[in-house]
Amino acid sequence: MKEINILQDYGVYELGSESEIKPIIEKIDINNQTHIKLDLTGCLPDYPVTSQIIDKIISQMKKLPGKKSLDIVVEYSLPHEILINWLFLGSKDLNIQDDKSMPLKDIWNAIYDGIEESSIVIKIHIYDNKRENVIDEIIFDKRI
């Protein structure tokens, strides 16, 4: 498994600035790993910039054979709709517009449709604020 920790590896807290994220995106290389952990703990995700990081990882994973897994780790206990918006709105790779009025069902299905053919499963692990326990999980493994 390859772990990408945005705060520890790159020192970036706020993921809303395209100028700060662009150099990170250029450096991301999953090294042909099929299990990736994207750790966003300690960061403030925001759309559409955070989706660009996820797009880079997904586009590399799609080139690999077999089953793949992307685990996204956050520490925000928010309604799923808000969290999914922060992570995926504006995703070019998953064809999700930067449109806050897009219903959760449409975003969810776009994510699933964008990864199903490539045998990628995306899981969001939501930790408590001490980063000790998973308090919730979102798994994109079917359409809703």
C-alpha positions in Angstrom: 0.0 0.0 0.0 1.2 3.5 -0.9 0.3 6.3 1.6 0.0 9.9 0.5 -0.3 12.2 3.5 -1.0 15.7 2.2 -0.2 17.6 5.5 2.9 15.5 6.4 4.3 15.0 3.0 3.6 18.4 1.5 2.9 20.7 4.5 -0.4 22.0 3.0 -3.3 22.5 5.3 -5.9 24.3 3.2 -6.8 22.4 0.0 -8.7 25.3 -1.6 -5.9 27.1 -3.4 -5.1 25.8 -6.9 -1.7 27.5 -6.8 -0.7 25.5 -3.7 -2.2 22.2 -5.0 -0.7 22.2 -8.5 2.9 21.4 -7.4 1.5 18.5 -5.2 -0.5 17.1 -8.1 2.6 17.2 -10.3 4.6 15.2 -7.7 2.0 12.5 -7.0 3.0 9.1 -8.3 1.4 5.9 -7.1 4.3 3.8 -8.3 2.0 1.2 -9.8 0.5 0.5 -6.4 -3.1 -0.9 -6.5 -3.9 0.1 -2.9 -3.6 3.8 -2.1 -4.3 5.6 1.1 -4.9 9.4 0.7 -4.7 10.9 4.1 -6.3 14.3 4.4 -6.4 14.4 8.2 -5.3 17.8 9.5 -6.3 19.4 6.1 -9.3 21.5 5.1 -10.6 20.0 1.9 -12.4 22.2 -0.5 -13.9 21.9 -4.0 -13.0 21.9 -6.8 -9.3 21.8 -5.9 -9.3 18.6 -3.7 -11.0 16.7 -6.5 -7.9 17.4 -8.6 -5.7 15.4 -6.2 -8.2 12.5 -6.3 -8.4 12.8 -10.1 -4.6 12.4 -10.4 -4.6 9.2 -8.3 -7.6 7.7 -10.1 -6.2 8.4 -13.5 -3.0 6.6 -12.6 -5.0 3.7 -11.0 -7.1 3.3 -14.1 -4.0 2.3 -16.1 -3.3 -0.6 -13.8 -4.7 -4.1 -14.2 -6.9 -5.9 -11.6 -8.7 -4.7 -8.6 -7.7 -1.4 -7.0 -8.6 0.4 -3.8 -8.4 4.1 -2.9 -8.9 4.8 0.8 -9.5 8.5 1.6 -9.0 9.4 5.3 -10.6 12.5 6.8 -11.5 13.6 10.3 -14.7 15.5 9.7 -17.9 14.1 11.0 -20.1 16.0 8.6 -23.2 15.0 6.7 -22.1 12.7 3.8 -23.4 15.2 1.2 -21.1 18.0 2.4 -18.1 15.7 2.7 -18.6 14.2 -0.8 -19.1 17.7 -2.2 -15.8 18.8 -0.7 -13.9 15.8 -2.1 -15.5 15.3 -5.5 -17.2 18.4 -6.9 -15.3 19.5 -10.0 -13.8 16.1 -10.7 -12.9 16.0 -14.4 -11.9 12.3 -14.3 -15.3 11.4 -12.8 -17.3 13.9 -14.9 -18.7 15.7 -11.9 -19.4 19.4 -12.4 -18.5 22.1 -9.9 -22.1 22.5 -9.1 -23.2 22.7 -5.5 -26.8 22.1 -6.5 -26.0 18.7 -7.9 -28.0 16.1 -5.9 -26.0 13.6 -3.8 -27.4 10.7 -5.7 -26.1 12.1 -9.0 -22.6 12.7 -7.6 -22.5 9.2 -6.0 -23.5 7.5 -9.2 -21.0 9.6 -11.2 -18.3 8.4 -8.9 -19.3 4.8 -9.1 -19.7 4.9 -12.9 -16.3 6.5 -13.2 -14.5 3.7 -11.2 -16.6 0.6 -11.8 -15.1 -0.4 -15.2 -11.6 0.1 -13.9 -12.3 -2.1 -10.8 -11.5 0.7 -8.3 -13.3 0.8 -5.0 -13.2 4.1 -3.2 -13.7 4.2 0.6 -13.8 7.3 2.8 -12.8 6.6 6.4 -14.0 9.3 8.8 -12.0 9.4 12.0 -12.7 11.1 15.3 -10.9 14.4 16.0 -8.1 12.5 17.8 -7.5 10.4 14.7 -7.8 7.2 16.8 -11.1 5.6 15.8 -13.1 5.3 12.6 -16.5 6.7 13.4 -18.1 6.4 9.9 -17.3 5.0 6.5 -18.6 5.7 3.0 -18.0 3.0 0.3 -18.6 3.6 -3.3 -19.3 0.0 -4.4 -22.7 0.3 -6.0 -25.1 2.8 -7.6 -27.8 4.4 -5.4 
